[in-house]
C-alpha cells in the first residue's frame, strides 16, 4: 500500500450494497493514522446506523481515530487475526522467495484489504473505485466435502507453501489463532471449520463442542454446529468442529462488531475492562437490553463454572438486525483444565467467582427472584458434563484430564448456594 490510501466503504444489507463513507489511512514516520467520514447517501438512508460506537452520531464531519491503534474497531473486526495474518504473511514470503525478492512488511491496512471479500467477517466491503478489494475468484470458498483436504493442509501449514495457499482465502478472514477455514454447506451457506492443532495437548476442538452443547442445554444462544470425525489411519482420528457463521443469513451478510470495538479497546486490553463495562455499553446500544444483559450474565456464570478463561474482548460480539444491535451468539468457548486465569473479570477488582456474580446481578437487570434459580439450572445441567463428553467421543482419560475445568471450588460454592 502507498503511504496514503483512500478507501471507499460499503455495507451490504439484505443483499444490497450501500455506500457508507470514506476512510483515509496514512503512515507517517512509521506511525499509522486513519479517519472516516460518513457519506451523505448513508446519512439520508432510512436503514442507516452508526457502524462503530466511536463514529457516533451520523454526521458529515470527518472523524479522526485516536493514536491508540491504527484502525477504527469496526474495520479491525473485518480484518484477520493471528491465524489469517500468519497465512497472509507466509504466503507473501513464499511468493517473494520464488521471485528472488525481499518480502515486504504488511501493515494493518494491508491485512484488512487483502481479506477475501466473500468470507470477510461482518457486512462491510471495501473498494478503491468500483471493484471490491480482494474480490473472490470462482470457487473461492471450498465445499464441506473438502474438509479432509483442508485438514491435511492445516497440519502442513508450517512448512508447506501449497498448504498455505490452499488455506489463505477460506481461512484469512476469521479471527483467533487456531487453524480454521470457511467452508460452504450444500445449501451455499458459510460455515467455520475449526481444526485440531499439532501443538494441542488435548482435543481442544472436541471439548469446544462439549462446551457449546452444555451452553445450549443451559438455554444460551449458540450457533448451529456439528462435529465431523475424519479417520486418517487405523489408529488415528481427527476432529473438526463446523459452526454456522452467525454473520450470515443464507447468502445475506449481517453487520458485526466485537465488544473490543464496543468499548473502543485494544488487543491485550481485557485486563483494563470487565463484564461490567460490557453491560454498561450493551444497555446503551442493544435493541433489547434486558434480554441481552440477562444472556451476558448467564454466559459469565457458565464461563466461571466451566473455566472458560479465554473470554477476552474479541470473544464477545454484537450483530445488527433490522431492529438494531443485539448480542451475538456465543462463540470460542473452551474449558481450561490447567488454570483459572480469566482474560476478562467480572468487576473492576478482578474477581471471577460466583459470589461476585451474584453481587453484580443488578447491573445486568437480573431480578433477585430469578438469580439463584438460574444458577441452580446451570449447575444441574453442568453436573452431566461427563455424559455429554462421552456423547462427543471423549475418552475416559480425556475426561479425567478435563475434570479440573468442571469440578472445582467455585462449582461447589454454586451448588451450595442453590441448595
C-alpha positions in Angstrom: 0.0 0.0 0.0 1.1 3.6 -0.6 1.7 5.9 2.4 -1.7 7.5 2.0 -4.8 5.5 1.0 -8.4 6.5 0.3 -10.8 3.6 0.7 -14.5 3.6 -0.1 -16.6 1.6 2.5 -19.8 -0.1 1.6 -22.1 -2.2 3.7 -24.3 -5.0 2.5 -27.8 -5.0 4.0 -30.3 -7.7 2.8 -28.2 -8.2 -0.3 -28.0 -4.5 -1.3 -24.7 -2.6 -1.1 -24.9 0.9 0.4 -22.1 3.5 0.3 -21.4 4.2 4.0 -18.4 6.6 3.7 -14.7 7.1 3.0 -11.8 6.0 5.1 -8.4 7.7 4.8 -5.3 5.9 6.0 -1.8 7.2 6.1 1.6 6.2 7.5 3.9 9.0 8.7 7.2 8.4 10.5 6.3 4.7 10.9 3.0 5.6 12.6 -0.4 4.8 11.2 -3.3 7.3 11.2 -6.8 6.9 10.0 -10.0 8.9 9.7 -13.5 8.3 8.4 -16.4 10.4 7.0 -20.0 9.2 6.6 -21.4 9.7 3.1 -24.4 12.0 2.6 -26.1 9.0 0.9 -25.7 6.9 4.1 -26.9 9.7 6.4 -30.1 10.0 4.3 -30.6 6.3 4.1 -33.6 5.0 6.2 -31.7 1.9 7.1 -28.6 3.8 8.3 -26.9 3.3 11.6 -23.5 4.0 13.1 -21.1 1.2 12.1 -18.8 1.9 15.1 -19.8 3.4 18.5 -16.8 5.8 18.2 -18.4 7.2 14.9 -21.5 8.5 16.7 -23.7 10.2 15.7 -24.2 10.1 12.0 -22.9 13.3 10.5 -20.8 14.6 7.7 -17.8 15.6 9.8 -14.5 13.7 9.4 -13.8 11.6 12.4 -10.2 11.1 13.4 -9.0 8.0 15.1 -7.0 8.2 18.3 -3.4 7.0 18.1 -4.3 4.1 20.3 -4.5 1.8 17.3 -4.1 2.1 13.5 -7.8 1.4 12.5 -11.2 2.0 13.9 -12.6 -1.0 15.7 -15.2 -1.9 13.1 -12.5 -2.2 10.5 -10.3 -4.2 12.8 -13.2 -6.6 13.2 -13.4 -7.1 9.4 -9.6 -7.8 9.3 -7.9 -11.1 10.1 -6.5 -12.0 13.5 -3.4 -14.1 14.2 -4.2 -17.2 12.1 -5.2 -15.2 9.0 -2.3 -12.8 9.3 0.1 -15.7 9.6 -1.2 -17.2 6.4 -1.0 -13.9 4.5 2.5 -13.1 5.8 3.9 -16.5 5.0 2.2 -16.7 1.6 3.7 -13.4 0.5 7.0 -14.5 1.8 6.7 -17.7 -0.3 6.0 -15.5 -3.4 8.8 -13.2 -2.7 11.2 -16.0 -2.2 10.2 -17.6 -5.5 10.9 -14.3 -7.3 14.2 -13.8 -5.5 12.9 -10.7 -3.8 12.9 -9.5 -0.2 9.4 -9.8 1.3 7.7 -6.5 2.2 6.3 -5.8 5.7 2.5 -5.8 6.0 0.6 -3.2 7.9 -2.9 -3.3 9.4 -4.4 -1.7 6.4 -2.7 -4.3 4.1 -4.2 -7.2 6.2 -7.7 -5.6 6.1 -7.7 -5.1 2.3 -6.2 -8.5 1.4 -9.1 -10.4 3.0 -11.3 -12.4 0.6 -14.5 -10.3 0.1 -16.9 -13.2 0.3 -15.7 -14.7 3.5 -14.9 -11.4 5.3 -16.4 -11.2 8.8 -19.5 -8.9 9.0 -21.1 -6.9 6.3 -18.5 -4.2 5.4 -17.0 -4.2 1.9 -14.0 -2.1 0.7 -13.1 -0.7 -2.7 -10.8 1.9 -4.3 -13.2 2.7 -7.1 -15.8 0.3 -8.3 -14.2 -3.1 -7.7 -14.2 -4.7 -4.3 -10.8 -5.4 -2.9 -9.7 -9.0 -2.7 -12.7 -9.8 -4.8 -13.1 -13.6 -5.0 -12.4 -15.8 -7.9 -14.6 -18.7 -9.0 -15.0 -21.4 -6.3 -13.0 -19.4 -3.7 -14.8 -21.0 -0.8 -14.4 -24.8 -0.7 -17.4 -27.0 0.0 -17.6 -29.2 3.0 -16.7 -32.3 1.0 -13.1 -30.9 1.0 -12.8 -30.9 4.8 -10.2 -33.7 4.7 -8.1 -31.8 2.2 -8.3 -28.6 4.3 -7.5 -30.6 7.5 -4.4 -32.1 5.9 -3.4 -28.6 4.7 -3.7 -27.2 8.2 -1.3 -29.8 9.5 1.3 -28.9 6.9 0.9 -25.2 7.1 4.2 -24.6 9.0 6.4 -25.8 6.2 4.3 -26.3 3.0 3.7 -23.3 0.7 0.9 -25.1 -1.2 -0.9 -25.9 2.0 -0.7 -22.2 3.0 -2.0 -21.2 -0.5 -4.9 -23.6 -0.2 -6.0 -22.2 3.3 -5.3 -18.5 2.6 -8.6 -17.5 1.0 -11.0 -19.5 3.1 -9.1 -19.0 6.4 -7.8 -15.5 6.2 -10.9 -13.6 7.3 -11.6 -15.2 10.6 -10.3 -14.2 14.0 -8.3 -16.2 16.5 -5.0 -18.1 16.4 -6.4 -21.6 15.8 -6.4 -23.4 12.4 -9.6 -22.8 10.6 -11.3 -22.2 7.3 -14.6 -21.1 5.8 -16.5 -23.8 4.0 -19.7 -23.9 2.1 -22.7 -26.1 3.1 -24.6 -27.8 0.4 -27.2 -25.0 0.8 -24.4 -22.5 0.0 -24.3 -21.0 3.5 -21.0 -20.2 5.1 -19.6 -22.2 8.0 -16.4 -22.1 10.1 -14.4 -25.3 10.1 -12.1 -25.5 13.1 -9.2 -28.0 13.1 -7.0 -29.6 15.7 -3.5 -28.2 16.0 -0.4 -30.3 16.3 0.5 -28.1 19.3 -2.6 -29.1 21.2 -2.0 -31.2 24.3 -5.6 -32.5 24.3 -8.5 -32.4 21.8 -9.5 -28.7 22.2 -11.9 -28.9 19.3 -13.9 -31.8 20.8 -14.1 -30.0 24.1 -15.3 -26.8 22.5 -18.2 -28.8 21.0 -18.9 -30.2 24.5 -19.0 -26.7 25.9 -21.3 -25.4 23.2 -23.7 -28.3 23.8 -23.7 -27.6 27.5 -24.3 -23.9 26.9 -27.2 -24.7 24.7 -28.6 -27.0 27.3 -28.3 -24.1 29.8 -30.6 -22.0 27.5 -27.8 -19.9 26.0 -27.8 -18.8 22.3 -25.1 -20.7 20.4 -24.5 -21.2 16.6 -25.7 -24.3 14.9 -22.8 -26.7 14.9 -21.7 -30.3 14.2 -18.7 -32.4 14.7 -17.0 -34.2 11.8 -14.6 -37.0 12.6 -12.0 -37.7 9.9 -10.2 -41.0 10.0 -6.6 -40.6 8.9 -5.3 -44.0 9.8 -6.4 -47.2 11.6 -5.4 -45.8 14.9 -5.8 -42.0 14.4 -8.9 -39.8 14.0 -9.1 -36.1 13.7 -12.0 -33.9 15.0 -13.4 -30.9 13.0 -15.9 -28.6 14.5 -18.2 -27.0 11.9 -20.1 -23.9 13.1 -22.7 -22.0 11.0 -21.5 -18.4 10.5 -23.8 -16.2 12.6 -22.8 -13.1 10.5 -24.7 -14.7 7.6 -28.3 -15.4 6.9 -28.3 -17.6 3.8 -26.4 -15.5 1.3 -27.1 -12.2 3.1 -24.4 -10.6 5.3 -25.0 -9.4 8.9 -23.1 -6.5 10.4 -20.9 -7.4 13.3 -18.7 -5.7 15.9 -16.7 -7.2 18.8 -17.0 -5.9 22.3 -13.5 -4.7 21.8 -15.0 -2.2 19.3 -17.9 -1.6 21.6 -15.6 -0.4 24.3 -13.0 1.2 21.9 -10.4 -1.0 23.5 -7.3 -2.7 22.0 -5.8 -6.2 21.9 -4.4 -7.4 25.2 -6.6 -4.7 26.9 -9.0 -7.1 28.6 -7.3 -6.6 32.0 -8.4 -3.0 31.9 -12.1 -3.9 31.4 -14.7 -6.1 32.9 -18.1 -7.6 32.2 -19.5 -4.5 34.0 -18.0 -2.3 31.2 -19.7 -4.5 28.6 -23.0 -4.4 30.4 -23.0 -0.6 30.6 -22.4 -0.2 26.9 -24.7 -3.0 26.0 -27.5 -1.4 27.9 -27.0 1.8 25.8 -26.7 0.2 22.3 -28.8 -3.0 22.4 -32.3 -3.0 20.9 -33.3 -5.5 23.7 -31.1 -4.6 26.6 -32.9 -6.6 29.3 -32.8 -9.8 27.3 -29.1 -9.3 26.2 -27.9 -8.3 29.7 -29.5 -11.5 31.1 -27.9 -13.6 28.4 -24.5 -12.0 29.1 -24.8 -12.6 32.8 -25.7 -16.3 32.2 -22.7 -16.6 29.9 -20.5 -15.1 32.6 -21.7 -17.6 35.2 -21.3 -20.5 32.7 -17.7 -19.3 32.0 -16.8 -19.4 35.7 -18.2 -22.9 36.1 -16.6 -24.5 33.1 -13.3 -22.4 33.4 -13.7 -20.6 30.1 -10.6 -18.5 30.7 -10.1 -17.3 27.1 -13.0 -14.8 27.4 -11.2 -11.8 26.1 -13.0 -8.8 24.4 -12.7 -10.3 20.9 -14.6 -13.4 22.0 -17.8 -11.4 22.6 -19.7 -9.6 19.9 -22.8 -7.9 18.6 -24.7 -8.3 15.4 -27.0 -5.7 13.7 -30.5 -6.9 12.8 -33.4 -4.9 11.2 -34.3 -3.6 14.7 -30.8 -2.7 15.9 -27.8 -4.1 17.7 -28.1 -7.4 19.6 -25.7 -9.6 21.5 -24.3 -12.2 19.0 -24.5 -16.0 19.6 -21.9 -17.4 22.0 -18.6 -18.5 20.3 -15.0 -19.5 21.1 -15.8 -21.1 24.4 -13.1 -23.5 25.7 -12.9 -25.2 29.1 -9.3 -24.9 30.6 -8.2 -27.6 32.9 -4.8 -26.0 33.5 -5.6 -22.8 35.3 -8.4 -20.3 36.1 -6.7 -17.1 35.0 -9.6 -15.4 33.2 -8.8 -12.9 30.5 -11.9 -10.8 31.4 -13.0 -10.3 35.0 -16.5 -9.8 36.4 -15.8 -6.5 38.1 -13.2 -3.7 38.4 -11.4 -5.5 41.2 -10.6 -8.5 39.1 -12.9 -11.0 40.8 -14.1 -14.1 39.0 -16.3 -16.0 41.4 -20.0 -16.9 41.9 -20.2 -14.6 44.9 -19.3 -11.6 42.8 -21.6 -12.7 40.0 -24.4 -12.6 42.5 -23.3 -9.3 43.8 -23.3 -7.6 40.4 -26.5 -9.2 39.1 -28.5 -6.0 39.4 -26.2 -4.3 36.8 -27.4 -6.9 34.4 -31.1 -6.2 35.2 -31.4 -9.6 36.8 -34.4 -9.8 39.1 -33.4 -11.0 42.6 -36.1 -13.7 42.5 -34.5 -15.3 39.4 -30.8 -15.2 40.1 -30.5 -18.3 42.3 -32.9 -20.3 40.2 -30.8 -19.6 37.1 -27.6 -20.7 38.8 -29.4 -23.8 40.0 -30.5 -24.6 36.5 -27.0 -24.1 35.1 -25.4 -26.2 37.9 -27.9 -29.0 37.3 -27.1 -29.0 33.6 -23.3 -29.0 34.1 -23.4 -31.9 36.6 -24.0 -34.0 33.4 -20.8 -32.8 31.8 -19.2 -36.3 31.7 -22.2 -37.8 30.0 -22.1 -35.0 27.4 -18.3 -35.5 26.9 -18.8 -39.2 26.3 -21.6 -38.4 23.8 -19.0 -36.5 21.8 -16.5 -39.3 21.9 -14.2 -38.2 24.7 -12.3 -41.0 26.3 -12.1 -41.8 30.0 -8.5 -40.4 30.1 -9.6 -37.2 28.4 -12.5 -36.8 30.9 -10.1 -37.3 33.8 -7.7 -34.7 32.4 -10.5 -32.2 31.9 -12.1 -32.7 35.3 -10.4 -29.6 37.0 -12.2 -27.4 34.5 -15.6 -28.6 35.7 -15.0 -29.8 39.3 -13.6 -27.0 41.4 -14.3 -24.8 44.4 -16.5 -22.3 42.6 -18.7 -25.1 41.3 -19.1 -26.4 44.8 -20.0 -22.9 46.0 -22.6 -22.5 43.3 -24.0 -25.9 44.3 -24.2 -24.9 47.9 -25.9 -21.5 47.1 -28.6 -23.2 45.2 -29.3 -25.8 47.9 
